[in-house]
Amino acid sequence: MNLDLVIFDCDGVLVDSEVISCRAHAKVLTRHGYPITEEEVLHRFLGVSEREAREAIECETGRKLPDDFEDQIKVATLKFYVGDLKAIAGVADAIAAAGGLSKGGSSGELNLARPVVDGEQIVVSPDAPPAAPPPGAGGDAASVVVDLNTATAAELDTLPGVGPVMSARILEWRATHGRFASVDQLREISGIGARTFERLAPHVRV
């Protein structure tokens, strides 16, 4: 994978998120009748809040952007992330991708054989305590029940086994097909097999 710029965001993301965000905004805005390039997005709206940018665009076009505009941006952004980044199978691979341990460094009690999960942050330190279960790796989600037809990306992220990539796929399915008529339609989404569906089904409704 070739990257022109790699930055370590405060949450440990290995990606130039600013460029991808501009690309996503350009794509969604153009789809809604406001043709703009990612370079123009960067030049015009760098340092401008989402609310201010939205108000400026609506003033120029004379019409409102859709209520789910922010969710559409998130879906587009995550699709670009998926296209630009390769999945990393395990903790050892994640450490290697970040440059590996320093000479004489120690991973402490970190389980290097454990698979990584969407949205997880891995702390590498000889003094770090054993990690708590990462988001989507299990935990107590018994009380979580969301409506597939109204849930936002953030609400979908609370479901067991669902991270940012999967929530984007669910929103994309909904944008393409309309409302979910049945929970069983989750099986039509790439990445939701029988076992994942079995975990999800008790926590969703239509």
C-alpha positions in Angstrom: 0.0 0.0 0.0 1.4 3.4 -1.0 0.6 6.4 1.1 1.7 9.9 0.4 1.2 10.9 4.1 0.8 8.9 7.2 -0.1 10.7 10.5 -0.7 9.3 14.0 -4.0 10.8 15.0 -4.7 11.2 18.7 -6.7 7.9 18.6 -3.9 6.0 16.9 -5.3 6.0 13.3 -2.8 5.4 10.6 -4.3 7.6 7.9 -4.3 11.1 6.5 -7.9 11.6 7.7 -8.1 15.2 6.4 -7.7 14.2 2.8 -10.2 11.4 3.0 -12.7 13.6 4.8 -12.4 16.2 2.0 -12.9 13.5 -0.6 -16.0 12.2 1.1 -17.5 15.7 1.4 -16.8 16.4 -2.3 -18.5 13.2 -3.4 -21.6 13.6 -1.3 -22.0 17.3 -2.0 -21.6 16.7 -5.8 -24.3 14.0 -5.5 -26.6 16.6 -4.0 -26.2 19.1 -6.8 -23.2 21.1 -5.4 -20.3 20.1 -7.6 -17.0 20.6 -5.8 -13.6 18.9 -5.8 -11.8 17.7 -2.7 -9.2 20.5 -3.2 -12.0 23.1 -3.2 -13.4 21.5 0.0 -10.0 21.9 1.7 -9.5 25.4 0.5 -13.0 26.7 1.3 -13.9 24.9 4.4 -10.7 24.2 6.3 -11.2 25.3 9.9 -14.9 25.9 9.3 -17.4 23.9 11.5 -19.8 21.5 9.9 -22.7 23.7 10.8 -21.2 26.8 9.2 -20.2 24.9 6.1 -23.7 23.5 5.8 -25.3 26.9 6.2 -23.1 28.4 3.6 -23.9 25.7 1.1 -27.6 25.9 1.7 -27.5 29.6 1.3 -25.7 29.3 -2.1 -28.0 26.6 -3.4 -31.2 28.0 -2.0 -32.2 24.6 -0.6 -31.7 22.4 2.4 -29.3 19.5 2.5 -30.9 16.2 3.6 -31.4 15.5 7.3 -29.1 12.5 7.2 -26.3 14.4 5.4 -23.8 13.8 8.2 -24.5 10.0 8.1 -24.0 10.1 4.3 -20.6 11.8 4.9 -19.7 9.1 7.4 -20.6 6.3 5.0 -18.6 7.8 2.2 -15.6 8.4 4.5 -15.6 4.9 5.8 -15.8 3.5 2.2 -12.7 5.5 1.4 -10.9 4.2 4.5 -11.8 0.7 3.5 -10.4 1.3 0.0 -7.2 3.0 1.2 -6.3 0.7 4.1 -5.7 -3.0 4.4 -7.3 -5.0 7.2 -4.8 -6.1 9.8 -5.4 -9.6 11.2 -3.9 -9.6 14.6 -2.1 -7.5 17.3 1.3 -8.5 16.1 0.5 -7.4 12.6 -0.8 -4.0 13.9 2.5 -3.4 15.8 4.5 -4.4 12.8 2.5 -2.0 10.6 3.3 0.8 13.0 7.0 0.1 12.8 7.4 -2.6 15.4 8.7 -2.5 18.9 11.7 -0.3 19.7 15.0 -2.0 20.2 14.8 -3.8 23.5 11.2 -2.8 23.8 8.5 -5.0 25.4 4.9 -5.6 24.7 4.2 -6.4 28.3 1.2 -8.6 28.9 -0.3 -7.8 25.5 -1.6 -10.9 23.7 0.2 -10.7 20.3 -1.9 -13.6 18.8 -5.2 -11.9 19.5 -7.2 -10.7 16.5 -7.9 -7.0 16.3 -11.4 -5.5 16.2 -12.8 -2.5 14.4 -12.5 0.6 16.5 -9.9 -0.9 18.9 -7.0 1.1 20.3 -3.9 -1.0 21.2 -1.7 0.2 24.0 1.9 -1.2 23.8 3.9 -0.8 27.0 5.6 -3.0 29.4 3.6 -1.3 32.2 0.2 -1.5 30.5 -2.4 -3.6 32.3 -4.1 -6.4 30.4 -6.5 -4.9 27.9 -10.2 -4.8 28.4 -12.4 -6.4 25.7 -12.3 -4.1 22.7 -15.4 -2.6 21.1 -17.4 -5.3 19.3 -15.4 -8.1 20.9 -18.2 -9.1 23.2 -18.9 -7.3 26.5 -22.3 -6.6 28.0 -24.6 -5.4 25.2 -27.8 -7.1 26.5 -29.6 -3.8 26.9 -28.8 -2.5 23.5 -31.7 -2.6 21.0 -31.8 -0.3 18.0 -34.2 0.3 15.2 -32.5 -0.6 11.9 -34.6 2.0 10.0 -33.7 5.0 12.2 -30.4 4.2 13.8 -27.4 6.5 13.2 -23.9 5.2 12.6 -23.0 5.9 16.3 -26.0 3.9 17.5 -25.1 1.0 15.2 -21.6 1.0 16.5 -23.0 0.0 20.0 -24.2 -3.3 18.6 -22.1 -6.5 19.4 -19.7 -7.3 16.6 -20.4 -4.0 14.7 -17.6 -1.5 14.1 -17.4 1.6 11.9 -17.0 -0.4 8.7 -20.0 -2.7 9.3 -22.2 0.3 10.5 -21.3 2.0 7.2 -22.4 -1.1 5.2 -25.7 -1.2 7.1 -26.4 2.5 6.3 -25.4 2.0 2.7 -27.9 -0.9 2.4 -30.6 1.3 3.9 -29.7 4.2 1.5 -29.9 1.8 -1.5 -32.9 -0.4 -0.6 -35.0 1.9 1.7 -36.4 0.6 4.9 -35.6 -2.8 6.4 -38.8 -4.9 6.2 -37.3 -7.6 8.4 -34.3 -8.1 10.6 -33.4 -11.1 8.4 -32.4 -8.7 5.6 -29.2 -8.0 7.6 -28.0 -11.3 6.0 -27.9 -9.5 2.7 -25.1 -7.3 3.9 -21.5 -8.4 3.2 -19.8 -9.5 6.3 -22.9 -10.6 8.2 -22.9 -14.3 8.2 -24.9 -16.8 10.3 -22.8 -16.4 13.5 -22.7 -12.6 13.3 -26.4 -12.4 12.6 -27.1 -14.7 15.6 -25.3 -12.2 17.8 -27.0 -9.2 16.3 -30.6 -10.4 16.0 -31.6 -10.0 19.7 -30.4 -6.4 19.7 -32.1 -4.9 16.6 -35.7 -4.3 15.4 -37.6 -2.8 12.5 
